[in-house]
Amino acid sequence: MPCKTVLWVQVSGSRRAANLGRSLAIGGSVGALLGFFNSYGYAISGYTTSELTPIVAGVLTYLLYKVAIRRYSIYDLVVSLAFAVGVDITTTLTSGMLITYTLLAERADPVVLGLATWTYGSLRLELVAFYLFTCAVSAGGILIALALSDHFIEEERLVFPIGGASWRVVSTAGNLRKSYVLLALALGLLAQLATFFRELSVDLTPSLYLLVPGMALSLSVSPAVFLLALLLPMGSSLGVGLGSLLTFLLITPALTYLGLLVPLPTMSSYDIATSASPSIASVLIGYLVLVATYYLTRYRKVFVRSITFLKEIREYRRNFILGIAIVSLPVVPAAIVYKDPVRIVLLAPVLLVLYIIITILTCRVVGEVGVVSQSTLPAVTGLMFATGIRGATPYVLLDPYTGTPMPQFVAASFMNVAKLSKYAGVRPSFTGIAMILGILLGAPLTLLYGNLLLSAYGTSSPKLPLIRWLPVVTWMKAVYGGNILALPVEPVTIGVLLALALLALIELTGFRGLSIYAVLVGLTVTPDVGLLFIVAALIKYLALRIGPDVYESVIAYSSIALAGSTIAVVLYTILELLGV
């Protein structure tokens, strides 16, 4: 996509090699800053905020180059951005899971659940080694994505909206007014600081109980979540919001009617979310099964061509095989530590096939929606539970939803970087290497961030509200403990029927503005978050009606405001650590 506003200096191959260290240093600085914010943002929202890093990092990387280095090439900037994304993506794998497992260990008996000590608590050698291993395994997903990148970008012609938005922001960043940049930074910083000192929220759930038991609705002000929602494509924001409202206005009342949810008049929306979490997970599985079947059936001929393509091109074939080998590594320690190693070995081939299917589906969701927020991953949990796997450790090592290795999520995140690379004329294989380096070098840093957040706030501070993780933690406890009610059958049927209804609506009306994949993501977020996404979609709709320039400005300045919010989180956490 040509863009006349790009003014970077093109340089020779030897100069590029000489500038590589500088590019990694700048990318590392941006990734380190965003990594701290997203360690916090992931914890408070339950949403994989690092998926939006290509946009935010695009603005920050450009500004840093503009201030610190006057002459640079598009190659330098894209490499820095890919490295920053690699550093930041580890927040989901390290700090996020460290906080989750620590919360689980405090809410349940880790010995009874079989939760290994090297997954939670303070930093220790075995804990650091475990998280570094899982990050390395997750990086294998990039190799699989590299092998399939031409399939998604060239064959299916998916837009990968986050990658496209990143390119638009980077290519037009030179047009931003300095005064507006400073204003956006200040607004993001002050708004985030204000929420630390005074929480603004209204929960309507107790009142709704009198009308429809099980229905939940709440309002809250969260600058970080709202800014993240503004960065999503308009249809994606709408889909996420709609999915959330469908869950708490229709599905939870239906669960109450079926006797799977027993609400009380005093319950808040978060209490409803916690109580309904096992059933909602089953809804996700039913929804996902039908959507995956629809997708794989519809695009079966395209996949046949892509598989043939893999066989013919040596580089892609090598990347795919190596990626699969790396992703399969956790089977070895899982078989060693589990009480029934034969079961793990027999399950491994089926898991491997499911890993590939989920990777393809996750990349497809990101290609259309821009983000996925782990919504495609519970299928692995369901398979492991159905085959009799009990205890936390096998799930920690093999399940990308309740466990730590997440190659499917990393693969999908890389596809946005690959799309950016295509726009910029940089080979995706090179940005893939830069992102892998970012993951390997950033993992220790973001793991430290998670430890600092736990040291400063603990797991019950209103300054680090982890309430959005309670449904997940409750479900994890039930799954690890072998509670058959963790995956009830009726909600699976609800998920299938919901997906069927939405697919029929889209096919019959031809309305493509709403993505079934965005709704899938929305099923996992609480109603207050869902409403923020709907408001963000409305704002972006109005901006688009005014003109494309206004729409692009909303994205650019929202990214800068999010950077200000990041700075506020960093400052506040430092003050907490110092006891000020």
VMD Tcl script that draws the C-alpha trace (Angstrom):
set ca {
  {0.00 0.00 0.00}
  {1.81 3.12 -1.16}
  {1.88 6.06 1.16}
  {3.35 9.43 0.17}
  {3.90 10.51 3.76}
  {6.74 8.04 4.28}
  {9.95 10.06 4.30}
  {12.52 7.60 5.65}
  {15.94 7.31 4.09}
  {16.64 4.02 2.26}
  {20.06 2.57 3.07}
  {22.31 -0.21 1.83}
  {22.46 -3.75 3.15}
  {25.77 -3.17 4.94}
  {24.40 -0.07 6.63}
  {21.36 -2.04 7.72}
  {23.60 -4.61 9.38}
  {25.49 -1.83 11.17}
  {22.23 -0.31 12.41}
  {20.80 -3.58 13.70}
  {22.07 -3.10 17.26}
  {20.61 0.39 17.37}
  {17.28 -0.89 16.07}
  {17.14 -3.60 18.73}
  {18.05 -1.09 21.45}
  {15.23 1.25 20.45}
  {12.78 -1.61 20.07}
  {13.85 -2.99 23.43}
  {13.23 0.38 25.10}
  {9.72 0.62 23.67}
  {9.01 -3.03 24.48}
  {10.22 -2.59 28.05}
  {7.88 0.38 28.61}
  {4.86 -1.30 27.03}
  {5.71 -4.55 28.79}
  {5.21 -2.92 32.16}
  {1.87 -1.43 31.17}
  {0.60 -4.63 29.59}
  {1.68 -6.66 32.62}
  {-0.66 -4.38 34.54}
  {-3.30 -4.10 31.80}
  {-3.55 -7.86 31.27}
  {-3.95 -8.38 35.01}
  {-6.75 -5.85 35.49}
  {-8.69 -6.49 32.28}
  {-8.20 -10.19 31.65}
  {-7.63 -9.12 28.06}
  {-4.45 -9.85 26.14}
  {-3.52 -6.19 25.77}
  {-0.20 -7.05 24.10}
  {-2.13 -7.91 20.91}
  {-2.46 -4.18 20.25}
  {1.25 -3.50 20.70}
  {1.98 -3.16 16.94}
  {-0.13 0.01 16.92}
  {1.11 1.59 20.15}
  {4.70 0.53 19.53}
  {4.45 1.98 16.03}
  {3.78 5.46 17.37}
  {6.33 5.25 20.20}
  {9.04 3.79 17.97}
  {8.53 6.50 15.39}
  {8.64 9.26 18.01}
  {11.78 7.80 19.60}
  {13.54 7.63 16.25}
  {12.42 11.15 15.45}
  {13.80 12.53 18.72}
  {16.96 10.46 19.14}
  {17.99 9.58 15.57}
  {17.42 11.82 12.58}
  {18.40 9.45 9.75}
  {16.94 5.98 9.58}
  {15.24 3.64 7.14}
  {11.88 1.93 7.11}
  {13.86 -1.27 7.60}
  {15.28 0.05 10.91}
  {11.87 1.12 12.17}
  {10.09 -2.14 11.32}
  {12.83 -4.24 12.92}
  {12.59 -2.13 16.09}
  {8.83 -2.51 16.11}
  {8.99 -6.31 15.65}
  {11.52 -6.60 18.47}
  {9.31 -4.45 20.72}
  {6.30 -6.66 19.96}
  {8.38 -9.72 20.85}
  {9.38 -8.25 24.21}
  {5.85 -7.17 25.02}
  {4.06 -10.36 23.94}
  {5.82 -12.18 26.78}
  {3.62 -10.33 29.28}
  {0.88 -12.84 28.48}
  {3.27 -15.76 28.96}
  {5.24 -14.64 32.03}
  {3.85 -11.88 34.26}
  {0.23 -12.68 33.38}
  {0.52 -16.38 34.18}
  {2.68 -15.77 37.26}
  {-0.06 -13.55 38.68}
  {-2.76 -16.06 37.66}
  {-1.04 -19.06 39.25}
  {-0.25 -17.07 42.39}
  {-3.92 -16.08 42.66}
  {-4.92 -19.72 42.13}
  {-2.48 -20.91 44.81}
  {-4.05 -18.46 47.29}
  {-7.64 -19.42 46.41}
  {-7.06 -23.20 46.52}
  {-4.68 -25.76 47.99}
  {-1.85 -26.09 45.43}
  {-0.87 -29.49 46.83}
  {-4.36 -30.89 46.29}
  {-4.50 -29.42 42.77}
  {-1.01 -30.64 41.93}
  {0.13 -27.11 41.13}
  {3.93 -27.16 41.00}
  {5.80 -24.65 43.15}
  {7.79 -23.48 40.13}
  {4.69 -21.83 38.64}
  {3.80 -19.27 41.34}
  {5.22 -17.12 44.13}
  {8.48 -15.21 44.34}
  {11.27 -15.44 41.79}
  {13.40 -18.56 42.14}
  {15.78 -20.32 39.79}
  {13.38 -23.16 38.92}
  {10.51 -20.69 38.40}
  {12.59 -18.53 36.05}
  {13.77 -21.62 34.15}
  {10.18 -22.80 33.68}
  {8.92 -19.52 32.26}
  {11.92 -19.13 29.96}
  {11.29 -22.65 28.65}
  {7.62 -21.95 27.97}
  {8.45 -18.70 26.20}
  {10.92 -20.53 23.96}
  {8.23 -23.11 23.16}
  {5.73 -20.35 22.42}
  {8.19 -18.72 20.03}
  {7.94 -21.87 17.93}
  {4.52 -20.62 16.88}
  {6.22 -17.88 14.86}
  {7.90 -20.52 12.68}
  {4.52 -22.12 11.98}
  {3.04 -18.70 11.19}
  {5.92 -17.94 8.82}
  {5.19 -21.14 6.92}
  {1.50 -20.21 6.62}
  {1.84 -16.44 6.17}
  {1.44 -16.49 2.40}
  {-1.67 -18.63 2.78}
  {-3.38 -16.09 5.02}
  {-2.10 -12.91 3.39}
  {-1.95 -13.87 -0.30}
  {-4.44 -16.75 -0.66}
  {-7.20 -15.73 1.77}
  {-6.28 -12.04 1.50}
  {-7.05 -11.43 5.16}
  {-6.65 -7.81 6.21}
  {-5.03 -8.37 9.64}
  {-6.41 -5.01 10.83}
  {-3.92 -4.49 13.66}
  {-1.00 -4.90 11.26}
  {-2.66 -2.57 8.78}
  {-3.45 -0.01 11.47}
  {0.14 -0.17 12.67}
  {1.36 0.66 9.18}
  {-1.10 3.52 8.77}
  {-0.14 4.99 12.12}
  {3.58 4.70 11.40}
  {3.31 6.10 7.89}
  {1.23 9.10 8.97}
  {2.92 9.77 12.33}
  {4.88 12.62 10.79}
  {1.64 14.54 10.33}
  {0.77 14.59 14.04}
  {0.79 18.01 15.69}
  {3.20 18.35 18.59}
  {0.70 20.15 20.83}
  {-1.90 17.41 20.29}
  {0.66 14.71 21.03}
  {1.49 16.34 24.37}
  {-2.21 16.82 25.15}
  {-3.00 13.15 24.42}
  {-0.10 12.03 26.62}
  {-1.28 14.26 29.47}
  {-4.90 13.14 29.20}
  {-3.93 9.47 29.23}
  {-1.65 9.96 32.21}
  {-4.09 12.05 34.28}
  {-7.11 9.86 33.53}
  {-5.26 6.72 34.58}
  {-3.95 8.35 37.76}
  {-7.47 9.52 38.61}
  {-8.81 5.95 38.50}
  {-6.11 4.86 40.94}
  {-7.34 7.33 43.54}
  {-11.08 7.02 42.91}
  {-12.84 4.09 41.31}
  {-15.96 4.98 39.32}
  {-18.40 2.11 38.85}
  {-22.10 1.29 39.13}
  {-23.41 -2.27 39.37}
  {-27.02 -2.74 38.26}
  {-27.07 -6.52 38.77}
  {-28.91 -6.57 42.14}
  {-31.70 -4.45 40.65}
  {-31.94 -6.64 37.55}
  {-32.34 -9.71 39.76}
  {-35.90 -8.60 40.47}
  {-36.66 -8.61 36.73}
  {-34.63 -11.52 35.36}
  {-32.55 -13.64 37.77}
  {-29.08 -14.27 36.39}
  {-28.93 -11.12 34.29}
  {-25.89 -8.91 34.97}
  {-24.95 -5.39 33.95}
  {-22.44 -2.91 35.31}
  {-20.79 0.35 34.32}
  {-17.21 1.34 35.03}
  {-14.62 3.86 33.92}
  {-11.32 2.32 32.87}
  {-9.15 4.58 30.69}
  {-6.76 1.76 29.80}
  {-9.51 -0.61 28.63}
  {-11.33 2.17 26.76}
  {-8.19 3.26 24.93}
  {-7.48 -0.34 24.02}
  {-11.02 -0.63 22.63}
  {-10.50 2.50 20.52}
  {-7.51 0.85 18.86}
  {-9.53 -2.12 17.65}
  {-11.26 -2.08 14.26}
  {-14.79 -0.72 14.56}
  {-16.49 -4.03 13.74}
  {-14.26 -5.84 16.20}
  {-15.11 -3.45 19.04}
  {-18.80 -3.86 18.26}
  {-18.49 -7.65 18.17}
  {-16.65 -7.83 21.48}
  {-19.25 -5.62 23.13}
  {-22.14 -7.58 21.64}
  {-20.62 -10.88 22.74}
  {-20.31 -9.62 26.30}
  {-23.90 -8.37 26.42}
  {-25.21 -11.61 24.89}
  {-23.44 -13.49 27.67}
  {-24.79 -11.51 30.61}
  {-28.19 -10.47 29.28}
  {-29.22 -13.75 27.63}
  {-26.88 -16.65 28.34}
  {-26.55 -16.30 32.12}
  {-30.36 -16.01 32.55}
  {-30.67 -19.15 30.40}
  {-28.14 -20.91 32.62}
  {-30.22 -19.86 35.63}
  {-33.33 -21.33 34.03}
  {-31.46 -24.62 33.41}
  {-30.36 -24.75 37.04}
  {-26.66 -24.41 36.16}
  {-26.41 -20.99 37.81}
  {-27.93 -20.08 41.17}
  {-27.82 -16.27 41.51}
  {-28.52 -14.45 44.76}
  {-30.12 -11.00 45.13}
  {-26.86 -9.60 46.55}
  {-24.63 -10.85 43.72}
  {-22.64 -8.35 41.67}
  {-21.85 -8.77 37.99}
  {-18.46 -10.18 38.92}
  {-20.10 -12.68 41.27}
  {-22.30 -13.79 38.38}
  {-19.25 -14.07 36.12}
  {-17.42 -16.14 38.72}
  {-20.34 -18.49 39.33}
  {-21.05 -18.92 35.63}
  {-17.42 -19.43 34.57}
  {-17.56 -23.24 34.12}
  {-20.68 -22.96 31.98}
  {-19.35 -20.00 29.97}
  {-16.22 -22.03 29.18}
  {-18.49 -24.78 27.85}
  {-20.39 -22.21 25.77}
  {-17.05 -21.18 24.27}
  {-16.23 -24.77 23.37}
  {-19.59 -25.33 21.66}
  {-19.34 -22.02 19.82}
  {-15.77 -22.72 18.79}
  {-16.48 -26.25 17.51}
  {-19.17 -25.03 15.11}
  {-17.23 -21.95 13.97}
  {-14.07 -24.02 13.39}
  {-16.03 -26.63 11.43}
  {-17.64 -23.90 9.31}
  {-14.31 -22.21 8.68}
  {-12.34 -25.36 7.82}
  {-15.14 -26.59 5.54}
  {-15.51 -23.29 3.73}
  {-11.78 -22.86 3.13}
  {-10.83 -26.52 2.63}
  {-9.77 -26.01 -1.00}
  {-7.63 -23.03 -0.06}
  {-5.92 -25.08 2.64}
  {-5.23 -27.89 0.19}
  {-3.44 -25.40 -2.06}
  {-1.48 -24.02 0.88}
  {-0.43 -27.48 2.08}
  {0.76 -28.23 -1.46}
  {2.63 -24.94 -1.32}
  {4.32 -26.04 1.92}
  {5.47 -29.26 0.28}
  {6.97 -27.44 -2.68}
  {8.88 -24.65 -0.95}
  {11.74 -25.88 1.18}
  {12.01 -22.82 3.46}
  {8.35 -22.94 4.45}
  {8.43 -26.70 4.91}
  {11.49 -26.42 7.16}
  {9.91 -23.67 9.26}
  {6.70 -25.65 9.66}
  {8.42 -28.88 10.73}
  {10.79 -27.07 13.11}
  {7.90 -25.11 14.61}
  {5.87 -28.27 15.20}
  {8.89 -29.94 16.83}
  {9.41 -27.00 19.22}
  {5.72 -26.78 20.08}
  {5.71 -30.51 20.92}
  {8.57 -30.25 23.45}
  {6.37 -29.85 26.58}
  {5.05 -33.38 26.03}
  {8.36 -34.72 27.39}
  {8.32 -33.04 30.84}
  {4.55 -33.59 31.08}
  {5.00 -37.34 30.59}
  {7.86 -37.41 33.09}
  {6.05 -35.63 35.94}
  {2.52 -37.00 35.39}
  {1.40 -40.07 37.32}
  {0.11 -41.74 34.13}
  {2.76 -41.08 31.44}
  {1.22 -43.58 29.01}
  {-1.95 -41.49 28.85}
  {0.10 -38.39 27.97}
  {2.03 -40.24 25.26}
  {-1.17 -41.63 23.70}
  {-2.81 -38.22 23.82}
  {0.17 -36.40 22.27}
  {-0.62 -37.10 18.55}
  {-4.22 -35.95 18.98}
  {-3.04 -32.83 20.82}
  {-0.58 -32.09 18.03}
  {-3.32 -32.22 15.38}
  {-5.53 -30.00 17.54}
  {-2.63 -27.57 18.08}
  {-2.32 -27.15 14.30}
  {-6.07 -26.66 13.83}
  {-6.25 -24.14 16.67}
  {-3.19 -22.29 15.30}
  {-4.84 -22.00 11.89}
  {-8.14 -20.90 13.40}
  {-6.48 -18.39 15.74}
  {-4.55 -16.83 12.86}
  {-7.81 -16.68 10.90}
  {-9.57 -14.87 13.74}
  {-6.76 -12.33 14.03}
  {-6.78 -11.90 10.26}
  {-10.39 -10.80 10.36}
  {-10.85 -9.30 13.83}
  {-7.33 -8.14 14.66}
  {-7.31 -9.73 18.12}
  {-8.30 -13.08 19.61}
  {-7.66 -12.84 23.38}
  {-7.18 -16.62 23.80}
  {-10.84 -17.24 22.94}
  {-10.00 -20.16 20.61}
  {-7.91 -22.05 23.15}
  {-10.42 -23.73 25.54}
  {-10.88 -26.54 22.98}
  {-7.59 -28.04 24.17}
  {-8.76 -27.82 27.78}
  {-11.95 -29.66 26.86}
  {-10.05 -32.45 25.09}
  {-7.65 -32.98 27.98}
  {-10.46 -32.99 30.54}
  {-12.56 -35.41 28.46}
  {-9.64 -37.86 28.19}
  {-9.25 -38.03 31.97}
  {-6.24 -35.78 32.55}
  {-6.33 -34.59 36.16}
  {-4.04 -32.38 38.22}
  {-2.59 -28.99 37.32}
  {0.85 -29.85 35.93}
  {-0.22 -31.48 32.61}
  {-2.47 -28.52 31.90}
  {0.26 -26.04 32.84}
  {2.55 -27.64 30.26}
  {0.16 -28.69 27.49}
  {-2.97 -26.52 27.62}
  {-2.56 -23.10 25.94}
  {-5.65 -21.77 27.74}
  {-4.96 -22.58 31.40}
  {-1.27 -23.30 30.83}
  {1.71 -21.19 29.87}
  {3.07 -22.26 26.46}
  {0.86 -20.39 23.98}
  {2.38 -20.91 20.51}
  {-1.02 -20.48 18.88}
  {-1.48 -17.03 20.41}
  {2.08 -15.99 19.54}
  {1.67 -17.25 15.95}
  {-1.46 -15.17 15.50}
  {0.19 -12.09 17.00}
  {3.10 -12.46 14.59}
  {0.70 -12.44 11.63}
  {-0.04 -8.77 12.32}
  {3.70 -8.10 12.22}
  {3.96 -10.10 8.99}
  {1.22 -7.97 7.46}
  {3.08 -4.82 8.52}
  {6.24 -6.27 6.96}
  {4.43 -6.81 3.66}
  {3.31 -3.18 3.61}
  {6.81 -1.94 4.44}
  {8.61 -4.18 1.94}
  {10.55 -6.03 4.65}
  {10.75 -9.82 4.54}
  {8.50 -11.42 7.19}
  {11.23 -13.97 7.91}
  {13.48 -11.18 9.16}
  {10.84 -9.59 11.37}
  {10.05 -13.10 12.61}
  {13.64 -13.49 13.78}
  {13.51 -10.07 15.45}
  {10.29 -11.00 17.26}
  {11.75 -14.34 18.43}
  {14.77 -12.47 19.81}
  {12.41 -10.09 21.57}
  {10.57 -13.00 23.19}
  {13.74 -14.71 24.39}
  {15.34 -11.52 25.71}
  {12.15 -9.93 27.03}
  {10.88 -12.92 29.02}
  {13.11 -12.34 32.09}
  {12.17 -8.65 32.15}
  {8.40 -9.13 32.01}
  {8.64 -11.95 34.56}
  {10.33 -9.42 36.85}
  {7.47 -6.99 36.15}
  {4.95 -9.56 37.31}
  {6.93 -10.14 40.49}
  {7.12 -6.38 41.13}
  {3.34 -6.01 40.72}
  {2.72 -8.84 43.17}
  {5.23 -7.35 45.61}
  {3.66 -3.89 45.40}
  {-0.05 -4.80 45.33}
  {-0.50 -8.46 46.22}
  {-3.58 -10.23 44.86}
  {-6.33 -8.38 46.72}
  {-5.50 -4.69 46.28}
  {-8.09 -2.40 44.63}
  {-5.12 -0.80 42.85}
  {-4.53 -4.11 41.06}
  {-8.07 -5.51 40.78}
  {-7.79 -9.15 39.78}
  {-11.52 -9.81 40.03}
  {-11.75 -10.44 36.29}
  {-9.50 -13.46 36.80}
  {-11.72 -15.07 39.42}
  {-13.96 -16.81 36.84}
  {-10.89 -18.27 35.13}
  {-9.25 -19.28 38.40}
  {-12.49 -20.86 39.62}
  {-12.74 -22.83 36.41}
  {-9.09 -23.88 36.55}
  {-9.63 -25.18 40.07}
  {-12.62 -27.25 38.91}
  {-10.83 -28.63 35.84}
  {-7.62 -29.51 37.65}
  {-9.60 -31.17 40.44}
  {-11.62 -33.30 38.01}
  {-15.01 -31.78 38.85}
  {-17.29 -33.12 36.12}
  {-19.47 -30.01 36.44}
  {-16.53 -27.96 35.14}
  {-17.69 -28.74 31.58}
  {-21.49 -29.18 31.64}
  {-23.14 -30.36 28.41}
  {-26.10 -27.95 28.15}
  {-23.94 -24.82 27.72}
  {-22.06 -26.54 24.89}
  {-25.41 -26.79 23.11}
  {-26.07 -23.10 23.81}
  {-22.71 -22.23 22.25}
  {-23.48 -24.29 19.14}
  {-26.93 -22.71 18.76}
  {-25.54 -19.19 19.24}
  {-22.87 -19.72 16.58}
  {-25.45 -21.26 14.25}
  {-27.79 -18.29 14.68}
  {-25.03 -15.74 14.00}
  {-23.74 -17.64 10.97}
  {-27.27 -17.86 9.57}
  {-27.79 -14.13 10.18}
  {-24.58 -13.23 8.36}
  {-25.23 -15.57 5.43}
  {-28.88 -14.56 4.97}
  {-28.45 -10.81 5.36}
  {-24.98 -10.47 3.87}
  {-24.07 -8.23 6.80}
  {-20.29 -8.50 7.15}
  {-19.79 -5.67 9.60}
  {-20.13 -8.05 12.54}
  {-17.56 -10.81 12.91}
  {-18.49 -14.10 14.57}
  {-14.90 -14.21 15.77}
  {-15.21 -10.87 17.56}
  {-18.34 -12.15 19.31}
  {-16.31 -15.18 20.39}
  {-13.81 -12.85 22.08}
  {-16.65 -10.87 23.66}
  {-18.09 -13.94 25.35}
  {-15.05 -13.89 27.65}
  {-15.28 -10.29 28.98}
  {-17.46 -8.83 31.74}
  {-20.40 -6.49 30.91}
  {-18.71 -3.27 32.03}
  {-15.84 -3.99 29.65}
  {-18.31 -4.92 26.91}
  {-20.09 -1.57 27.21}
  {-16.79 0.28 26.90}
  {-16.13 -1.59 23.65}
  {-19.56 -0.60 22.30}
  {-18.99 3.06 23.18}
  {-15.60 2.88 21.46}
  {-17.23 1.38 18.36}
  {-19.78 4.21 18.30}
  {-17.05 6.85 18.55}
  {-15.10 5.25 15.71}
  {-18.27 5.02 13.62}
  {-18.89 8.75 14.06}
  {-15.24 9.51 13.29}
  {-15.42 7.45 10.10}
  {-18.60 9.26 9.06}
  {-16.81 12.58 9.44}
  {-13.89 11.40 7.34}
  {-11.01 8.90 7.05}
  {-8.52 11.46 8.33}
  {-10.47 11.88 11.56}
  {-10.69 8.10 11.92}
  {-6.92 7.71 11.54}
  {-6.35 10.56 14.01}
  {-8.50 8.76 16.60}
  {-6.27 5.70 16.26}
  {-3.03 7.69 16.39}
  {-3.92 9.89 19.37}
  {-5.49 6.97 21.24}
  {-2.16 5.19 20.90}
  {-0.37 8.19 22.35}
  {-2.91 8.52 25.18}
  {-2.36 4.84 25.93}
  {1.35 5.60 26.19}
  {0.46 8.28 28.77}
  {-1.63 5.73 30.62}
  {1.39 3.43 30.57}
  {3.57 6.10 32.14}
  {0.94 6.62 34.87}
  {0.96 2.92 35.73}
  {4.75 2.90 35.90}
  {4.89 5.99 38.13}
  {2.16 4.79 40.47}
  {3.71 1.35 40.85}
  {7.12 2.84 41.62}
  {5.52 5.01 44.31}
  {3.77 1.95 45.76}
  {7.04 0.03 45.85}
  {8.71 2.96 47.63}
  {5.84 3.17 50.12}
  {5.01 6.76 49.20}
}
mol new
graphics top color blue
foreach p $ca { graphics top sphere $p radius 0.5 }
foreach p [lrange $ca 0 end-1] q [lrange $ca 1 end] { graphics top cylinder $p $q radius 0.2 }
display resetview
